[in-house]
C-alpha cells in the first residue's frame, strides 16, 4: 500500500496535461448537467436562451439564486475535501486516511452544531475558524489513539470510534436544543443546498489558498514518500512538513463543513480515483499534480453524486436526500476495495482469550456472577421505577397483580416492554459479540463493526418501508436474512488469501458505513419527517417498544445461548488457533459457519427490536473475560448480564436525565463504549511498543 503513495516514475508533461484536460472536461460536463436540474421548470433550453440573450428574468433569478450557489458549493466542497484527502494520505502513508477516517469532519460538525445550540451567532469566517479548531482537536485525538496513524486498521478504527462519539454528542445537542438546531440534522449528512452565495464566496478563497499551499509543499511531500530517513538525508524537515500539511488539510476540511456540512468520504474517494490512473500516468504521483488532480476528482465525485440523486429522485428528492449520503455509499465501496489489498499485521489479530483471559477460580466466577446479577436486578428495578413518572415497587406489584390504577397501568404498559427490550437486546448483542470475537480470534470484532448489525438494519428498514404493517416475526426474519447476507459479504470479501484479521475488520467497517448510509437514504427518501423512525434505526432506541416486539429476541436468545453453551468447548478451542481444533477432531469450517450464522441471527433479533447499537458486543465480552477468564462456559452468562446491564442503564439514563425529553439508548452506549474502545486500541499500541 505504501508503495502506491510514492513517486516511482515520471511521465511526459503532455500525457499529464491530457489527463488533466480530460478531468476538466468531465467536470464541465457534469456542471452543465447539474445546472439543468432543480425543482423549478427551468430547463436546458431556457438556460441556453439565457446565454444567447433571449432568456427571461425568471430564468436568470433561478440560476443566480438557486442553481449556481448549489453548483459552486459542490465545486468548493469537492475541491477542498479531495485535496485534504490527498494530503492526509501522503503524510500518513495510508491510503485510508481521509477527513472522515480521522474524524476531522465530525469534530468540525460538532463545533458548528454546538455554536447553534448555545445561540452563538458568528459570521461565516468565525464559524470556519471554530470548525477548524474542532477538526484539529479530533484529528489530534485520533492520531494519539492510533499511534500516529501509520497502522491502517488502528487509524480507521480510532477514527470511526471518535466519529461515532462526536456524532452521538451532536445527537444529544440536537435533541436538547431542538429549536436552536432546526435543520441541522439533515445538514449533518452533507447538504449542498445554499441560500445565496455568501458562504461559498467567503470560503472559496480559503480553499484556493489551502490547495496552493499544499501544491507548494509538493516537492517536500514527494521526498517524504521515500521514507523519513531518506527525507532527513535530503534536508526535508519531516515533522514540520507533516504538521503543516495536516493543518492545511484540516483547514480545507473545516471550510467544506462550513459550506455544506460533513459530505462523507469524498476525501477518500477522490485520491483513490486519481491513483487508479497513476500507474498509466506516473506523473500523477507527484504532489504538484496529485493535489490539484485530487481536488478536481473531488469536484467530480460531489457533482456526480448530486446529479445522480436528482436524476434518480427528481428535483424535490435532490433536496430531501443529502448529497453526502450518496458519497458515503461511494466511499464505503472504495474503502472495501482498498481494504482487500491489505495484509494482516499488528497485535489485534491475537486471540482475545490469549490477551485478556486470565484463569480465574470457581469462587471468583461465582462471586462475579452474583454481583453482576445483583447489579442487573437493581438497574432493572430502577428502570421500572424511574422516568417521566416516578413509581414505587408497590405500584409495580399492583400492576403485576392487575390492581394498578389507570395512570400506573398506562406508565408500566409502556415502560416494561422497553426495559425488557433493553435487557434482552443488550444480552443478545453481548453473546453474539463474544462468539464472533472467539471464532474470528479478533478482540476488536463485534457485530456492529463488522457490518452485521447494519445488514440487519437495512433489511428491516426496507421491509418496514415496503410493507408498513409487517408482522414482528416477518420483520425479524427479514433482519436475519440481512444479517446473514452482510456476514457472507464481509467474510467473502475478506477471505482473499486467508481470513486476515485486519482486512476483515476494515471490510466490515466499510460495509457498516455503507449500510448506515443506505438506511439514512431509505428513511430520508420515504419518510423524511419521521424522526422517531430515524432515531430507532440509526441511534438505537427503546421508545415505543411493545411486548410482541420483545418475544422474538427472548426466543432466539434462549435457543442461541443453549446452543452456545453446548458448543462451549468448541468455542474455547476455536479461540486458540486453527491447528488445535483440527487435531482434536473439530470440523473447523462447519463449526465456524454454524456459530457465525447463529451470532448473526442473534444480532438481527436485537436490531429488529431496538435498532443499531454500537460497542455493546465489544465492551461486554471484554469485561466478562477480564472478570471470569477466557472459558466460554463462564464468559457467555456474565457477558449476557453485562450487555443487558449496559443497555438498560443507558436506557434509563436517556429517559431520566433530561426528562421529559429523552436520549436514544444507542447514543449513550456510544458515549460509554468509545472510551473503552479507545483504551483497547491504546493498549494494543503500547503492546506493540
Secondary structure by P-SEA (a helix, b strand, c coil): ccccccccccccaaaaaaaaaaaaaaaaaaaaaaaacccccccaaaaaaaaaccccaaaaaaaaccaaaaaaaaaaaaaaaaaaaaaaaaaaccccccccccaaaaaaaaaaaaaaaacccccaaaaaaaaaaaaaaaaaaaaaaacccccaaaaaaaaaaaaaaaaaaaaaaaaaccccccaaaaaaacccccccaaaaaaaaaaaaaaaaaaaaaaaaaaaaaacaaaaaaaccaaaaaaaaaaaaaaaaaaaaaaccccccaaaaaaaaaaaaaccccccccccaaaaaaaaaaaaaaaaaaaaaaaaaccaaaaaaccaaaaaaaaaaaaaaaaaaaccccccccccccccccccccaaaaaaaaaaaaaaaaaaaaaaaccccccccaaaaaaaaaccccaaaaaaaaacaaaaaaaaaaaaaaaaaaaaaaaaaccccccccccaaaaaaaaaaaaaaaacccccaaaaaaaaaaaaaaaaaaaaaaaccccccaaaaaaaaaaaaaaaaaaaaaaaaaccccaaaaaaacccccccccccccaaaaaaaaaaaaaaaaaaaaaaaaaacccccccccccaaaaaaaaaaaaaaaaaaaaaaccccccccccaaaaaaaaccccccccaaaaaaaaaaaaaaaaaaaaacccccbbbbaaaaaaaaaaaaaaaaaaaaaaaac
